[in-house]
Amino acid sequence: MQWKTLSKTLSAGTTKAEIRSIIIPDELGNLKRHRVSTCWDPVKPKFSKSPAIGRLIKDKEGKIGVMVTGKNGANIKIGGMNSCVPYILVAINSISKKPRNLLLKEISIELHSEGNLIFGKEE
């Protein structure tokens, strides 16, 4: 897998997948599924028909997760939030099975869990 450097501590994979929902923990730590889409107007955040884009992200310790961004560098709107955000970093098990398989197809990783979240480590 080829990694593209984003910053001193983060590298992103080159493969992209469409993401329509993510599972993130709430205030109590319970996992809850939220709809996610590209937000074209950050002043008036609303859902669009354009899905968000996910790609693998690796930190300096080698921990692999998924970075969810909007199409063409736009922001994303997450269900339950009243505003748009530029990106969100989530665990591998936070996305659906089809985009997860597409992202993990080219890479050999070892999965490990931290609580109820699953992250990867490159072999």
C-alpha positions as CSV (number, residue, x, y, z in Angstrom):
1,M,0.0,0.0,0.0
2,Q,1.3,3.4,-0.9
3,W,0.9,6.1,1.8
4,K,0.8,9.8,1.1
5,T,2.1,12.2,3.8
6,L,-0.5,14.6,5.1
7,S,1.4,16.0,8.1
8,K,4.3,15.1,10.3
9,T,2.2,12.5,12.2
10,L,-0.4,11.4,9.6
11,S,-0.2,9.4,6.3
12,A,-3.2,8.7,4.1
13,G,-3.8,5.7,1.8
14,T,-4.5,6.3,-1.9
15,T,-7.6,4.1,-2.2
16,K,-10.9,5.9,-1.6
17,A,-14.4,4.5,-0.9
18,E,-17.9,6.1,-0.6
19,I,-19.2,6.3,2.9
20,R,-22.9,6.9,3.7
21,S,-23.0,6.2,7.4
22,I,-20.5,5.9,10.3
23,I,-20.7,4.4,13.8
24,I,-19.4,6.7,16.5
25,P,-19.7,6.6,20.3
26,D,-22.0,9.0,22.1
27,E,-21.4,10.7,25.4
28,L,-22.0,7.4,27.3
29,G,-19.7,5.4,25.1
30,N,-22.5,3.5,23.3
31,L,-22.0,3.1,19.6
32,K,-24.6,4.7,17.4
33,R,-24.9,4.9,13.6
34,H,-25.1,8.3,12.0
35,R,-25.8,9.4,8.4
36,V,-22.9,11.2,6.7
37,S,-22.7,13.2,3.5
38,T,-20.8,15.9,1.7
39,C,-21.9,19.4,2.9
40,W,-21.5,21.9,0.0
41,D,-22.6,25.0,1.9
42,P,-21.0,25.3,5.4
43,V,-23.1,28.4,6.2
44,K,-26.3,26.4,5.9
45,P,-25.4,22.8,6.7
46,K,-27.7,20.2,5.3
47,F,-27.5,16.7,3.9
48,S,-26.8,16.3,0.2
49,K,-27.1,13.2,-2.1
50,S,-23.3,13.1,-2.5
51,P,-21.8,10.6,-0.1
52,A,-18.6,11.2,1.9
53,I,-15.3,9.8,1.0
54,G,-13.2,7.5,3.2
55,R,-9.6,6.5,3.1
56,L,-7.2,4.7,5.4
57,I,-5.1,6.9,7.7
58,K,-2.0,5.9,9.6
59,D,-0.5,7.8,12.6
60,K,3.2,7.9,13.5
61,E,2.8,4.8,15.8
62,G,1.4,2.8,12.9
63,K,-2.2,2.7,14.1
64,I,-4.6,2.6,11.1
65,G,-8.1,4.0,11.1
66,V,-10.3,5.7,8.5
67,M,-10.5,9.4,7.7
68,V,-13.9,10.5,6.3
69,T,-14.0,13.7,4.3
70,G,-16.3,15.4,1.7
71,K,-16.0,15.0,-2.0
72,N,-13.5,17.4,-3.7
73,G,-12.3,18.7,-0.3
74,A,-15.7,19.8,0.9
75,N,-16.9,19.5,4.5
76,I,-19.1,16.7,5.8
77,K,-22.4,16.8,7.6
78,I,-22.9,14.2,10.3
79,G,-26.4,13.3,11.6
80,G,-27.0,14.6,15.0
81,M,-24.6,17.5,14.6
82,N,-25.9,21.0,13.7
83,S,-22.7,22.0,11.9
84,C,-20.3,20.8,9.2
85,V,-16.8,19.6,9.9
86,P,-13.9,19.2,7.4
87,Y,-13.1,15.6,8.4
88,I,-13.5,12.9,11.1
89,L,-11.2,10.1,12.1
90,V,-12.9,6.9,13.0
91,A,-12.1,3.2,13.7
92,I,-12.1,0.6,11.0
93,N,-15.3,-1.0,12.3
94,S,-17.1,2.3,12.2
95,I,-17.8,2.0,8.4
96,S,-20.0,-0.4,6.5
97,K,-18.6,-3.8,5.3
98,K,-18.5,-2.9,1.5
99,P,-16.3,0.2,1.8
100,R,-14.2,-1.5,4.5
101,N,-13.5,-4.5,2.2
102,L,-12.6,-2.1,-0.6
103,L,-10.2,-0.1,1.5
104,L,-8.5,-3.2,3.1
105,K,-8.2,-5.2,-0.1
106,E,-4.7,-4.1,-1.0
107,I,-3.2,-4.0,2.4
108,S,-2.0,-6.7,4.9
109,I,-2.9,-5.5,8.4
110,E,-3.3,-7.0,11.8
111,L,-6.6,-5.9,13.5
112,H,-6.7,-5.3,17.3
113,S,-9.4,-3.9,19.5
114,E,-9.4,-1.0,21.9
115,G,-12.6,-1.3,23.9
116,N,-15.4,-1.7,21.3
117,L,-13.4,0.0,18.4
118,I,-11.1,-1.9,16.0
119,F,-7.9,-0.4,14.6
120,G,-5.2,-1.9,12.4
121,K,-1.5,-2.2,12.4
122,E,0.5,-2.9,9.3
123,E,2.4,-6.2,9.2
